[in-house]
């Protein structure tokens, strides 16, 4: 069978669609996956951040009322600990950086932030 020279230069509709769709999809798919991961990570950590912020507010309120740091340890653990099997480490520092409660072996955040 002799091949038609006019058809030799034509590409099938499937190949044309594949060319037009495959390149953008190869770019959009990884970007979509990364964006989805970033959003999901933020949504997953939000409740934990809120719970830790509430525990920090409670601790600050107790210290502002003049409670001693020794009294805070058991109460702070109960605020921070959701389950008995969890191991919780925390550190409460005073305005001058002195340890008020918790473990001294923990390091200060790398950016050196301290809440007033």
TITI-296244 format. One line per 8 residues: number of its first residue (from 1); for each residue x, y, z of N, C-alpha, C, O. Coordinates in nm, 2 decimals, m for minus. Layout:
REM TITI-296244
NUM = X Y Z X Y Z X Y Z X Y Z; ...
***
This chain:
REM TITI-296244
1 = 0.08 m0.12 0.00 0.00 0.00 0.00 0.09 0.12 0.00 0.19 0.13 0.07; 0.05 0.22 m0.08 0.13 0.34 m0.09 0.08 0.44 0.00 m0.05 0.46 0.01; 0.17 0.51 0.07 0.13 0.61 0.17 0.11 0.74 0.11 0.18 0.78 0.02; 0.00 0.81 0.15 m0.03 0.94 0.10 0.07 1.04 0.15 0.08 1.06 0.27; 0.14 1.12 0.06 0.24 1.22 0.11 0.17 1.33 0.19 0.24 1.39 0.28; 0.05 1.36 0.17 m0.02 1.47 0.25 m0.04 1.42 0.39 m0.04 1.51 0.48; m0.07 1.29 0.41 m0.09 1.24 0.55 0.04 1.23 0.63 0.03 1.23 0.75; 0.15 1.21 0.56 0.27 1.19 0.63 0.31 1.30 0.72 0.36 1.28 0.83
9 = 0.28 1.43 0.69 0.31 1.55 0.77 0.21 1.57 0.87 0.23 1.66 0.96; 0.09 1.51 0.87 m0.01 1.53 0.97 0.01 1.44 1.09 0.05 1.33 1.08; m0.03 1.50 1.20 m0.02 1.42 1.33 m0.16 1.39 1.37 m0.25 1.47 1.34; m0.18 1.29 1.44 m0.31 1.25 1.49 m0.36 1.35 1.59 m0.28 1.42 1.66; m0.49 1.36 1.61 m0.55 1.45 1.71 m0.51 1.41 1.85 m0.48 1.50 1.93; m0.49 1.28 1.88 m0.44 1.24 2.01 m0.30 1.29 2.04 m0.28 1.34 2.15; m0.21 1.28 1.94 m0.08 1.33 1.96 m0.08 1.48 1.98 0.00 1.54 2.06; m0.16 1.56 1.90 m0.17 1.70 1.92 m0.22 1.74 2.06 m0.16 1.82 2.13
17 = m0.33 1.67 2.11 m0.38 1.70 2.24 m0.28 1.66 2.35 m0.26 1.73 2.45; m0.21 1.55 2.33 m0.11 1.51 2.42 0.00 1.62 2.43 0.05 1.65 2.54; 0.05 1.67 2.32 0.15 1.78 2.32 0.10 1.90 2.40 0.17 1.96 2.48; m0.03 1.94 2.37 m0.08 2.06 2.43 m0.11 2.04 2.58 m0.10 2.14 2.66; m0.14 1.92 2.63 m0.18 1.90 2.76 m0.07 1.85 2.85 m0.07 1.88 2.97; 0.02 1.77 2.80 0.12 1.70 2.88 0.22 1.80 2.94 0.25 1.79 3.06; 0.27 1.89 2.86 0.37 1.99 2.92 0.31 2.07 3.03 0.38 2.08 3.14; 0.20 2.13 3.01 0.14 2.21 3.13 0.11 2.12 3.25 0.13 2.17 3.36
25 = 0.06 2.00 3.23 0.03 1.91 3.34 0.15 1.87 3.41 0.15 1.86 3.54; 0.26 1.85 3.34 0.39 1.82 3.41 0.44 1.93 3.50 0.51 1.91 3.59; 0.40 2.05 3.47 0.44 2.17 3.55 0.34 2.20 3.66 0.38 2.22 3.77; 0.21 2.19 3.63 0.11 2.22 3.72 0.09 2.12 3.83 0.07 2.15 3.95; 0.11 1.99 3.80 0.09 1.88 3.90 0.18 1.89 4.02 0.13 1.89 4.13; 0.31 1.91 4.00 0.40 1.92 4.11 0.37 2.05 4.19 0.38 2.05 4.32; 0.34 2.16 4.13 0.31 2.28 4.20 0.18 2.26 4.28 0.17 2.31 4.39; 0.08 2.20 4.22 m0.04 2.17 4.30 m0.02 2.08 4.42 m0.08 2.10 4.52
33 = 0.06 1.98 4.40 0.09 1.89 4.51 0.17 1.96 4.62 0.14 1.94 4.74; 0.26 2.05 4.59 0.34 2.12 4.69 0.25 2.22 4.76 0.26 2.23 4.88; 0.16 2.29 4.69 0.07 2.38 4.75 m0.03 2.31 4.84 m0.06 2.36 4.95; m0.08 2.20 4.80 m0.17 2.12 4.88 m0.10 2.07 5.01 m0.16 2.08 5.12; 0.02 2.03 5.00 0.10 1.99 5.12 0.12 2.11 5.21 0.10 2.09 5.33; 0.15 2.22 5.16 0.18 2.34 5.24 0.05 2.38 5.32 0.05 2.41 5.44; m0.06 2.38 5.25 m0.19 2.42 5.31 m0.23 2.32 5.42 m0.27 2.35 5.52; m0.22 2.19 5.38 m0.25 2.08 5.48 m0.17 2.09 5.60 m0.21 2.06 5.71
41 = m0.04 2.12 5.58 0.05 2.12 5.70 0.01 2.24 5.79 0.01 2.22 5.91; m0.03 2.35 5.73 m0.07 2.46 5.81 m0.20 2.43 5.89 m0.21 2.47 6.01; m0.30 2.37 5.82 m0.42 2.33 5.89 m0.40 2.23 6.00 m0.47 2.23 6.10; m0.30 2.14 5.98 m0.28 2.03 6.08 m0.21 2.09 6.20 m0.23 2.04 6.31; m0.12 2.19 6.18 m0.05 2.24 6.30 m0.12 2.35 6.37 m0.09 2.38 6.49; m0.23 2.41 6.31 m0.30 2.52 6.38 m0.36 2.48 6.51 m0.34 2.56 6.61; m0.43 2.36 6.53 m0.48 2.33 6.66 m0.37 2.31 6.77 m0.39 2.35 6.88; m0.26 2.25 6.73 m0.15 2.24 6.83 m0.09 2.37 6.87 m0.06 2.39 6.99
49 = m0.07 2.46 6.77 m0.02 2.59 6.80 m0.12 2.67 6.90 m0.07 2.73 6.99; m0.25 2.66 6.87 m0.35 2.72 6.95 m0.34 2.67 7.10 m0.36 2.74 7.19; m0.33 2.54 7.11 m0.33 2.47 7.24 m0.20 2.52 7.32 m0.21 2.54 7.44; m0.09 2.52 7.25 0.03 2.56 7.32 0.03 2.71 7.36 0.07 2.75 7.46; m0.03 2.79 7.27 m0.05 2.94 7.30 m0.14 2.95 7.43 m0.11 3.04 7.51; m0.25 2.88 7.43 m0.33 2.88 7.55 m0.26 2.84 7.68 m0.28 2.90 7.78; m0.18 2.73 7.67 m0.11 2.69 7.78 m0.01 2.79 7.83 0.01 2.82 7.95; 0.06 2.86 7.73 0.15 2.97 7.76 0.08 3.08 7.83 0.13 3.14 7.93
57 = m0.04 3.12 7.78 m0.12 3.23 7.85 m0.15 3.19 7.99 m0.15 3.28 8.08; m0.19 3.07 8.01 m0.23 3.02 8.15 m0.10 3.03 8.24 m0.11 3.08 8.35; 0.01 2.98 8.19 0.13 2.99 8.27 0.17 3.13 8.30 0.21 3.16 8.42; 0.16 3.22 8.20 0.19 3.36 8.23 0.10 3.42 8.33 0.14 3.50 8.41; m0.03 3.38 8.32 m0.13 3.43 8.42 m0.10 3.39 8.56 m0.11 3.47 8.66; m0.06 3.26 8.57 m0.02 3.21 8.70 0.10 3.28 8.76 0.11 3.31 8.88; 0.20 3.31 8.68 0.32 3.38 8.72 0.29 3.52 8.76 0.35 3.58 8.85; 0.20 3.58 8.68 0.16 3.72 8.71 0.09 3.73 8.84 0.10 3.84 8.91
65 = 0.02 3.63 8.88 m0.05 3.63 9.01 0.04 3.60 9.13 0.00 3.59 9.24; 0.17 3.57 9.10 0.27 3.55 9.20 0.29 3.41 9.25 0.35 3.38 9.35; 0.24 3.31 9.17 0.26 3.17 9.20 0.40 3.14 9.19 0.47 3.19 9.10; 0.45 3.05 9.27 0.60 3.01 9.26 0.62 2.92 9.15 0.52 2.84 9.11; 0.73 2.92 9.10 0.77 2.83 8.98 0.76 2.68 9.02 0.72 2.60 8.93; 0.78 2.65 9.14 0.77 2.51 9.19 0.63 2.46 9.18 0.61 2.34 9.15; 0.53 2.54 9.21 0.39 2.50 9.20 0.35 2.49 9.05 0.25 2.42 9.03; 0.41 2.55 8.96 0.37 2.55 8.82 0.40 2.42 8.76 0.33 2.38 8.66
73 = 0.50 2.35 8.80 0.55 2.23 8.72 0.44 2.13 8.70 0.41 2.09 8.59; 0.37 2.08 8.81 0.27 1.98 8.79 0.15 2.03 8.72 0.09 1.97 8.63; 0.11 2.16 8.75 m0.01 2.22 8.68 0.02 2.24 8.53 m0.06 2.22 8.45; 0.14 2.29 8.50 0.18 2.31 8.36 0.18 2.18 8.29 0.14 2.18 8.17; 0.23 2.08 8.34 0.23 1.95 8.27 0.09 1.90 8.24 0.06 1.85 8.14; 0.00 1.93 8.34 m0.14 1.89 8.31 m0.20 1.97 8.20 m0.29 1.92 8.13; m0.17 2.09 8.19 m0.22 2.18 8.08 m0.16 2.13 7.94 m0.23 2.14 7.84; m0.03 2.10 7.94 0.04 2.06 7.82 0.02 1.92 7.77 0.02 1.89 7.65
81 = m0.01 1.83 7.87 m0.01 1.69 7.84 m0.16 1.64 7.80 m0.25 1.66 7.88; m0.17 1.59 7.68 m0.31 1.54 7.64 m0.33 1.40 7.68 m0.44 1.36 7.71; m0.22 1.32 7.68 m0.23 1.18 7.72 m0.13 1.14 7.82 m0.02 1.21 7.83; m0.15 1.04 7.90 m0.06 1.00 8.00 0.07 0.94 7.94 0.18 0.95 8.01; 0.06 0.89 7.82 0.18 0.83 7.76 0.27 0.93 7.70 0.39 0.90 7.66; 0.23 1.06 7.69 0.31 1.16 7.62 0.42 1.20 7.72 0.41 1.21 7.84; 0.54 1.23 7.66 0.65 1.29 7.73 0.66 1.44 7.70 0.68 1.47 7.58; 0.64 1.53 7.79 0.63 1.67 7.77 0.75 1.73 7.83 0.79 1.71 7.95
89 = 0.82 1.82 7.75 0.93 1.90 7.80 0.89 2.04 7.78 0.85 2.08 7.67; 0.91 2.13 7.88 0.89 2.27 7.86 0.98 2.35 7.95 1.06 2.29 8.03; 0.98 2.48 7.92 1.08 2.57 7.99 1.01 2.70 8.00 0.96 2.76 7.91; 1.00 2.75 8.13 0.95 2.89 8.15 1.07 2.97 8.20 1.13 2.95 8.30; 1.09 3.08 8.12 1.20 3.17 8.15 1.15 3.30 8.20 1.04 3.35 8.16; 1.22 3.36 8.29 1.18 3.50 8.34 1.23 3.60 8.25 1.29 3.57 8.14; 1.20 3.73 8.28 1.23 3.84 8.19 1.38 3.85 8.17 1.42 3.89 8.06; 1.46 3.82 8.26 1.61 3.82 8.25 1.67 3.69 8.20 1.79 3.68 8.20
97 = 1.58 3.60 8.16 1.63 3.47 8.10 1.65 3.37 8.21 1.71 3.26 8.17; 1.62 3.39 8.33 1.64 3.29 8.44 1.53 3.18 8.43 1.41 3.21 8.39; 1.56 3.06 8.46 1.47 2.95 8.45 1.37 2.96 8.57 1.41 2.96 8.69; 1.24 2.96 8.54 1.14 2.97 8.64 1.08 2.83 8.66 1.05 2.79 8.78; 1.06 2.75 8.56 1.00 2.62 8.57 1.04 2.54 8.44 1.08 2.59 8.34; 1.04 2.41 8.46 1.07 2.32 8.35 1.21 2.27 8.34 1.28 2.27 8.45; 1.25 2.23 8.23 1.39 2.17 8.21 1.49 2.27 8.17 1.46 2.35 8.07; 1.60 2.27 8.23 1.71 2.37 8.20 1.78 2.32 8.07 1.85 2.41 8.01
105 = 1.77 2.20 8.03 1.85 2.15 7.92 1.79 2.19 7.78 1.86 2.18 7.68; 1.67 2.25 7.78 1.61 2.29 7.66 1.68 2.42 7.61 1.72 2.50 7.69; 1.69 2.44 7.48 1.75 2.56 7.43 1.65 2.67 7.40 1.53 2.64 7.38; 1.69 2.79 7.40 1.61 2.91 7.37 1.59 2.90 7.22 1.68 2.87 7.14; 1.47 2.95 7.16 1.45 2.95 7.02 1.57 3.02 6.95 1.62 3.12 7.00; 1.60 2.98 6.83 1.72 3.03 6.76 1.70 3.17 6.72 1.81 3.24 6.71; 1.58 3.23 6.71 1.57 3.37 6.67 1.58 3.46 6.79 1.57 3.58 6.78; 1.59 3.39 6.91 1.60 3.47 7.04 1.48 3.54 7.08 1.49 3.63 7.17
113 = 1.36 3.51 7.03 1.24 3.58 7.06 1.20 3.55 7.21 1.22 3.44 7.25; 1.16 3.65 7.27 1.10 3.64 7.41 0.97 3.72 7.41 0.97 3.83 7.37; 0.87 3.66 7.46 0.74 3.73 7.47 0.75 3.81 7.60 0.79 3.76 7.70; 0.70 3.94 7.60 0.70 4.02 7.72 0.60 3.97 7.82 0.59 4.03 7.92
***
